[in-house]
Amino acid sequence: IILIISAAVAIQYFGTRAITRAMNRLASTDLILGPGNMVARQKERARTTGTVLSSTLNSIVWIIALAMLMGEFGFNLGPLIASAGVIGVALGLGAQTIVRDVLSGIFMLVEDQYGVGDNVEVLDVKGTVEKVGLRITTVRDSNGTLWYLRNGEILKVGNLSQSG
């Protein structure tokens, strides 16, 4: 049991450290050649990607460690794994909007549609982007109202900060 927990902690530590190093290297590398280099936006995208990768790694490591610990205590994992498939389908159907939001957020980051500090017009909101996440983007309008916009609901974006 101590070996399983120690291995999980070590994998989590070294994995998160490797992801952080890779994302820092990615953030400092000049990927966009020419005058349109947006270093701050690239750093924000790398930080968001690093957070997602670290969270995914931690979730997988601890789910596997928990299953191994349950096996060590003598729990029969067969029925648990079989029911996990049924529960997974039910959750997948129920969480379609969350999945759509996250996938839209990933494509938005990859395509660099907008970033923190950009002046945008999204849905019926016009303002400055304060935070970009995989699921939600926050925009502050000229009246000071902070809008939380689900990325899956954003069908078109007008970015006033990007020159073309």
C-alpha positions as CSV (number, residue, x, y, z in Angstrom):
1,I,0.0,0.0,0.0
2,I,2.8,2.4,0.9
3,L,4.5,1.5,-2.4
4,I,1.4,2.3,-4.4
5,I,0.9,5.6,-2.7
6,S,4.6,6.5,-3.0
7,A,4.6,5.6,-6.7
8,A,1.5,7.7,-7.3
9,V,3.0,10.7,-5.6
10,A,6.3,10.3,-7.5
11,I,4.5,10.0,-10.8
12,Q,2.3,13.0,-10.0
13,Y,5.3,15.1,-9.0
14,F,7.7,14.2,-11.8
15,G,4.9,14.2,-14.4
16,T,3.7,17.7,-13.4
17,R,7.3,18.9,-13.3
18,A,7.9,17.6,-16.9
19,I,4.6,19.2,-18.1
20,T,5.6,22.5,-16.5
21,R,9.0,22.5,-18.1
22,A,7.6,21.6,-21.5
23,M,5.0,24.3,-21.4
24,N,7.6,26.9,-20.2
25,R,9.8,25.9,-23.1
26,L,6.8,26.1,-25.5
27,A,5.9,29.5,-24.1
28,S,9.4,31.0,-24.6
29,T,9.9,29.5,-28.1
30,D,9.1,31.8,-31.0
31,L,6.6,29.7,-32.9
32,I,5.1,32.5,-34.9
33,L,7.7,34.0,-37.2
34,G,7.4,37.5,-38.5
35,P,6.0,40.8,-37.1
36,G,2.8,39.2,-35.8
37,N,4.5,37.6,-32.9
38,M,2.3,37.6,-29.8
39,V,4.5,36.3,-27.0
40,A,2.0,37.1,-24.2
41,R,-0.8,35.3,-25.9
42,Q,1.5,32.3,-26.6
43,K,2.4,32.2,-22.8
44,E,-1.3,32.3,-21.8
45,R,-2.1,29.4,-24.2
46,A,0.9,27.4,-22.9
47,R,-0.2,28.0,-19.3
48,T,-3.8,26.9,-20.0
49,T,-2.6,23.8,-21.9
50,G,-0.2,22.9,-19.1
51,T,-3.0,23.2,-16.5
52,V,-5.2,20.8,-18.5
53,L,-2.4,18.3,-19.0
54,S,-1.5,18.4,-15.3
55,S,-5.1,17.9,-14.2
56,T,-5.5,15.0,-16.6
57,L,-2.3,13.3,-15.4
58,N,-3.3,13.7,-11.8
59,S,-6.8,12.3,-12.4
60,I,-5.5,9.3,-14.2
61,V,-2.7,8.5,-11.7
62,W,-5.1,8.7,-8.7
63,I,-7.9,6.7,-10.3
64,I,-5.4,3.9,-11.1
65,A,-3.8,4.1,-7.6
66,L,-7.3,4.0,-6.0
67,A,-8.2,0.9,-8.1
68,M,-4.9,-0.8,-7.1
69,L,-5.4,0.1,-3.4
70,M,-9.0,-1.4,-3.6
71,G,-7.5,-4.6,-5.1
72,E,-5.0,-4.8,-2.2
73,F,-7.8,-4.6,0.3
74,G,-9.5,-7.5,-1.4
75,F,-12.3,-5.7,-3.3
76,N,-13.5,-7.5,-6.4
77,L,-12.9,-4.9,-9.1
78,G,-14.7,-6.8,-11.9
79,P,-18.2,-5.6,-11.1
80,L,-16.9,-2.1,-10.4
81,I,-15.3,-1.9,-13.9
82,A,-18.4,-3.3,-15.6
83,S,-20.7,-0.8,-13.9
84,A,-18.2,2.0,-14.7
85,G,-18.9,1.4,-18.4
86,V,-22.6,1.9,-17.9
87,I,-22.1,4.9,-15.6
88,G,-19.7,6.3,-18.2
89,V,-22.3,6.1,-21.0
90,A,-24.9,7.8,-18.7
91,L,-22.4,10.6,-17.7
92,G,-21.4,11.0,-21.3
93,L,-24.9,11.6,-22.4
94,G,-25.5,14.0,-19.5
95,A,-22.3,15.9,-19.9
96,Q,-22.5,16.6,-23.6
97,T,-22.6,20.4,-23.1
98,I,-19.5,20.2,-20.9
99,V,-17.7,18.1,-23.5
100,R,-18.8,20.5,-26.2
101,D,-17.6,23.5,-24.2
102,V,-14.1,21.9,-23.5
103,L,-13.6,20.9,-27.1
104,S,-14.6,24.3,-28.3
105,G,-12.1,25.8,-25.8
106,I,-9.3,23.6,-27.1
107,F,-10.0,24.5,-30.7
108,M,-10.3,28.2,-29.7
109,L,-6.8,28.0,-28.0
110,V,-5.2,26.1,-30.9
111,E,-6.6,28.5,-33.5
112,D,-5.7,31.6,-31.4
113,Q,-9.1,33.2,-32.0
114,Y,-8.7,35.6,-29.0
115,G,-6.7,35.9,-25.8
116,V,-6.5,37.8,-22.5
117,G,-6.6,41.5,-23.1
118,D,-8.2,41.4,-26.6
119,N,-11.2,43.6,-27.3
120,V,-13.9,41.3,-28.7
121,E,-17.5,41.1,-29.7
122,V,-19.0,37.7,-28.7
123,L,-22.7,36.9,-28.9
124,D,-24.3,40.2,-27.7
125,V,-21.3,41.2,-25.5
126,K,-18.7,43.7,-26.5
127,G,-15.7,44.1,-24.1
128,T,-12.2,43.0,-23.0
129,V,-11.3,39.4,-22.4
130,E,-10.2,38.9,-18.8
131,K,-9.8,35.1,-18.7
132,V,-9.7,32.3,-21.2
133,G,-10.4,28.8,-19.9
134,L,-11.2,25.6,-21.7
135,R,-14.8,25.7,-20.7
136,I,-15.6,29.4,-20.0
137,T,-14.3,32.7,-21.3
138,T,-14.9,35.9,-19.2
139,V,-15.4,39.2,-20.8
140,R,-15.8,42.6,-19.1
141,D,-18.0,45.1,-21.0
142,S,-17.7,48.9,-21.0
143,N,-20.3,49.1,-18.1
144,G,-18.0,47.0,-15.9
145,T,-20.2,43.9,-16.0
146,L,-18.2,40.6,-16.1
147,W,-19.8,38.1,-18.5
148,Y,-19.2,34.4,-18.3
149,L,-19.5,32.8,-21.7
150,R,-19.5,29.1,-22.3
151,N,-17.1,28.3,-25.2
152,G,-19.5,25.8,-26.7
153,E,-22.2,28.5,-27.1
154,I,-19.8,30.9,-28.9
155,L,-20.6,30.6,-32.6
156,K,-18.9,33.7,-33.9
157,V,-16.3,36.1,-32.5
158,G,-15.3,39.5,-33.6
159,N,-11.7,40.3,-32.4
160,L,-11.0,44.0,-32.6
161,S,-7.5,43.6,-31.4
162,Q,-6.1,41.4,-34.1
163,S,-4.8,43.2,-37.1
164,G,-5.0,41.2,-40.3
